[in-house]
Amino acid sequence: MIRVLVSGAAGKMGREVIQAVNQQSDMQIVAGVDPAADTDIQGVELFVNLDAAIDATKPDVVVDFTHPNAVIENIKTCLAKEISIVVGTTGLNEAELKLLEVEAKNKDWAAIIVPNFAIGAVLMMRFAKEAAQYFSDVEIIEYHHNEKKDAPSGTAMKTAEIINQHLTAREPVVDDSFEIIKGAAGAVSGKVRIHSVRLPGYVAHQEVIFSSLGQNLIIRHDSTHRKSFMPGVLLAIRKLPALKGFVYGLEQIL
Ligand SMILES: NC(=O)c1ccc[n+]([C@@H]2O[C@H](COP(=O)([O-])OP(=O)(O)OC[C@H]3O[C@@H](n4cnc5c(N)ncnc54)[C@H](O)[C@@H]3O)[C@@H](O)[C@H]2O)c1
């Protein structure tokens, strides 16, 4: 039985993870951590502090869906205690992660960091990689609910990173002098412009628009419910014992 602790247990994703884990026969929730909640979540014992929760409940795995400001501290706590962690939180600080990677080298420990657990989003990135080899112009539009704490989304940044590695025909985007209102043409990531829409009617959606003279290829993915992320989260929990160090992306374990 895999003992799972959910960090961010009272949040939108944390609650989905608790429900999904509870439906599995090979894993169980041992505790939740969330400083914002003062009552049980679906009968799960809640702590305000990850350190104390790990000591009290001895989980095999921590699953983190918290906040960009909290996640690095949580990874550090898990690394110090050698409890492996599934990280779904986005907006991570790359420089801090690099430092932790060095520290993790000699430990019997793993962290899997996944900007998007939906299989459709993984395929969207794979298809974007393929298309990037044939098109010279591309922009990304990502749409999320208006409570999202970071922009652009982790998925958009990961997609841009992949495209930047394969889109060779175009110079980096630098000219924004045509913008009458600053930001109108989106943020610039290497050779890719990213536009972030934040509205209450969305969950998580993205369009990658490849373009050349006279044609556009649009690759679109829609997560219309947070349940779309759960098969990926459960897979990561099950695969974690076989991993070591930092692993980036669901595609590494599919
Ligand atoms: N990887 C993916 O597939 C995926 C999918 C959806 C959302 N996300 C990301 O997951 C994160 C959470 O999203 P959400 O919609 O559930 O947000 P949310 O705001 O609904 O929930 C976050 C919860 O974390 C709690 N929290 C804050 N600091 C904490 C700490 N130090 N320890 C424990 N809990 C803490 C908050 O009180 C809150 O209840 C965001 O970064 C979001 O972008 C990732």
The ligand as a Tripos MOL2 file, in Angstrom:
@<TRIPOS>MOLECULE
LIG
   44    48     1     0     0
SMALL
NO_CHARGES

@<TRIPOS>ATOM
      1 N1          0.4980   19.9760  -13.1670 N.am      1 LIG1
      2 C1         -0.7970   20.0280  -13.5010 C.2       1 LIG1
      3 O1         -1.3040   19.2180  -14.2850 O.2       1 LIG1
      4 C2         -1.6570   21.0700  -12.8530 C.ar      1 LIG1
      5 C3         -3.0350   21.1050  -13.0800 C.ar      1 LIG1
      6 C4         -3.7980   22.0750  -12.4220 C.ar      1 LIG1
      7 C5         -3.1750   22.9740  -11.5670 C.ar      1 LIG1
      8 N2         -1.8240   22.9220  -11.4000 N.ar      1 LIG1
      9 C6         -1.1050   23.8030  -10.4650 C.3       1 LIG1
     10 O2         -1.3340   23.3150   -9.1440 O.3       1 LIG1
     11 C7         -1.2260   24.4040   -8.2200 C.3       1 LIG1
     12 C8         -2.4750   24.4250   -7.3270 C.3       1 LIG1
     13 O3         -3.6100   24.6790   -8.1260 O.3       1 LIG1
     14 P1         -5.0670   24.7910   -7.4870 P.3       1 LIG1
     15 O4         -5.9530   25.1840   -8.6100 O.co2     1 LIG1
     16 O5         -5.3670   23.5770   -6.6970 O.co2     1 LIG1
     17 O6         -4.8680   26.0390   -6.4940 O.3       1 LIG1
     18 P2         -5.6910   26.3790   -5.1690 P.3       1 LIG1
     19 O7         -5.3790   27.8130   -4.8800 O.co2     1 LIG1
     20 O8         -7.1120   25.9690   -5.3240 O.co2     1 LIG1
     21 O9         -5.0290   25.4370   -4.0510 O.3       1 LIG1
     22 C9         -3.7500   25.6150   -3.5220 C.3       1 LIG1
     23 C10        -3.8070   25.2210   -2.0610 C.3       1 LIG1
     24 O10        -2.4670   25.2000   -1.5360 O.3       1 LIG1
     25 C11        -2.5260   25.6860   -0.2090 C.3       1 LIG1
     26 N3         -1.1870   26.0900    0.2270 N.ar      1 LIG1
     27 C12        -0.5520   27.2780    0.0700 C.ar      1 LIG1
     28 N4          0.6740   27.2310    0.6360 N.ar      1 LIG1
     29 C13         0.8090   25.9880    1.1640 C.ar      1 LIG1
     30 C14         1.8460   25.3290    1.8640 C.ar      1 LIG1
     31 N5          3.0010   25.9440    2.1560 N.pl3     1 LIG1
     32 N6          1.6630   24.0450    2.2670 N.ar      1 LIG1
     33 C15         0.4940   23.3990    1.9780 C.ar      1 LIG1
     34 N7         -0.5350   23.9810    1.3250 N.ar      1 LIG1
     35 C16        -0.3720   25.2540    0.9060 C.ar      1 LIG1
     36 C17        -3.5350   26.8140   -0.2610 C.3       1 LIG1
     37 O11        -4.0420   27.1390    1.0220 O.3       1 LIG1
     38 C18        -4.5970   26.2120   -1.1830 C.3       1 LIG1
     39 O12        -5.6000   25.5280   -0.4510 O.3       1 LIG1
     40 C19        -1.0270   25.6670   -9.0720 C.3       1 LIG1
     41 O13         0.3450   25.9460   -9.1470 O.3       1 LIG1
     42 C20        -1.5490   25.2520  -10.4440 C.3       1 LIG1
     43 O14        -0.9790   25.9670  -11.4970 O.3       1 LIG1
     44 C21        -1.0680   21.9960  -12.0190 C.ar      1 LIG1
@<TRIPOS>BOND
     1     1     2 1
     2     2     3 2
     3     2     4 1
     4     4     5 ar
     5     4    44 ar
     6     5     6 ar
     7     6     7 ar
     8     7     8 ar
     9     8     9 1
    10     8    44 ar
    11     9    10 1
    12     9    42 1
    13    10    11 1
    14    11    12 1
    15    11    40 1
    16    12    13 1
    17    13    14 1
    18    14    15 2
    19    14    16 1
    20    14    17 1
    21    17    18 1
    22    18    19 2
    23    18    20 1
    24    18    21 1
    25    21    22 1
    26    22    23 1
    27    23    24 1
    28    23    38 1
    29    24    25 1
    30    25    26 1
    31    25    36 1
    32    26    27 ar
    33    26    35 ar
    34    27    28 ar
    35    28    29 ar
    36    29    30 ar
    37    29    35 ar
    38    30    31 1
    39    30    32 ar
    40    32    33 ar
    41    33    34 ar
    42    34    35 ar
    43    36    37 1
    44    36    38 1
    45    38    39 1
    46    40    41 1
    47    40    42 1
    48    42    43 1
@<TRIPOS>SUBSTRUCTURE
     1 LIG1         1 GROUP 0 **** ****
